[in-house]
């Protein structure tokens, strides 16, 4: 299987290139961690696979329209923050995002 064939087939099936798909999974995982844990932005960045928290914040804001801190504040407004941190990274349900 050639790389070009894989990318073309993947994009046809999923609707995103493999790189964009992985990025979207990372952002969805980051959103869930920001909503449900007390991990710092740097820790969330590292957990979801970004070595540079500043780059993570830039990508997160581009995808969601909010910085990670703004997102956490908006999501937790009116909610009781959890006292415990989730140990497992969250896995997104990709079927919600597919148009097929």
N, C-alpha and C positions, 0 to 999 in steps of 0.2 A: 504494500500500500504506500503510495507516494504521499508526501506531506501536503502537496497542493490538493490532491484528491481528498484527503482526510478533511482538510480545512473547508473545502467546497461542500462536501457531504455534511459535515457537522453544521455549517451555517445554514444549509438548506433544511435540515431537520430541526435545529434548535432556534434558528432565526438570528443567531449571534455568532461571531467568530469565536474560536476557542478562548482566545485571550480576553475578549469582552465578557464571555460567559463566566470565566474564572473571576474576573473583576467584580461582576455582579454578585456572584456567590459570596465573595469576601465582604462586600458592602452589606448584603443582607445579614450575614453573620455578625458583622460589626453593629448593625442596628439592633439586633437582638441582644447582644452583649451590653450595649449601652443602655438598653431599656431595663434589663433584668439583673445587672450586676453592678458592683461598685468599683470595678476595675478602672484604672486611670486610662486616659486616651492612649498613652504610650503602650500600656499593657494590652489594650484592645487591638491596637495597631499590630503589635507583635504576634498576638494570638491568631489574627486573621491572615498573617503572612506578609506584612509590610515591615521592612527593616527601619524605615525612616518615618517617624510619626508626622513630620511636617508634610511629606509627600502623601501619606495616608489621609491627612486632613484635607489636603487639596483635592484628592480624588473623591473623598467622601462628599465634600461640598459640591463638587461638580455633578455627582450622581443624585444627591438628595436635595440640593438647594440650601442646606444648612451645614454649618460646621458640626463636628461631632459633639462639641459642648452645647451648642444651640439645640441640636437634635435631642440630646439627653434631657436638657432642661424642658423642652417642649413636651416630650413624651412623659416625663415625670410630673408635670404640672397637674396638681389635683390628685395624684396617686401617692400611696404610701410606699416609699422606697423599701426594697427588700433588705433585710439584715444579713442575709447570707448570699454568697456569690455562687453562681452556678459553676460546677466543675467542668462540665462538658461544653465544648464549642457547639453552638447551635447550627443545625443543618437546615437550610431553607427548603421549602416545598416549591420546587421549580415548576410544577404543573400549574400553579396559580398564574405564572407569568407567561405561559405558552399560549399561543393563539392557534390551536389546531383543531 
